[in-house]
Amino acid sequence: MPAPITGSCLCGAIPLTVRAPVADLRACHCTSCQKASGATGSVNAVMPVAAFSITQGAPKRYDARADSGRTLHRYFCGDCGSAIYSQRATEHNNLVVVRAGLFDRKDGMAVKTHIWTKSAPPWAAFDPESQQVAGQP
């Protein structure tokens, strides 16, 4: 097993650890991710809940309706506003979607899939080698 991946929000108040390999990232271009990031969307590592931990502090939560129509819990730092992770609001959800820009080391990681490309702004760029999905995969 590789060494854990550490990271934090911009101000450092919410440090985190990932205990799973992360190689394939997913870029989401839904309108919610665009508004949350102020950019073309978010770049994420999807992983089991058990592989992710916040090691200090407690993020704030905002519940939003995603483009899919589902409710999404969006967690962020209450001090600096950095998006930390999101999770579908379902009873048996065992996955978290962690913002990859928070990681201290990013070696070996690459965006392999773009989702919600139908919502992407005109300035979004896609690697032609990546998988592109118009909506929710």
Buried (B, 14 or more C-beta within 10 A) or exposed (E): EEEEBBBBBEEEBBBBEBBBBBEBBBBBBBBBBBEBBEBBBBBBBEBEEEBBEBEEBEBEEEEBEBBBEEEBBBBBBBBEEBBBBBBBBEEEEEBBBBBBBBBEEBEEBEBBBBBBBEBBEEEBEBEEEBBBBEEEE
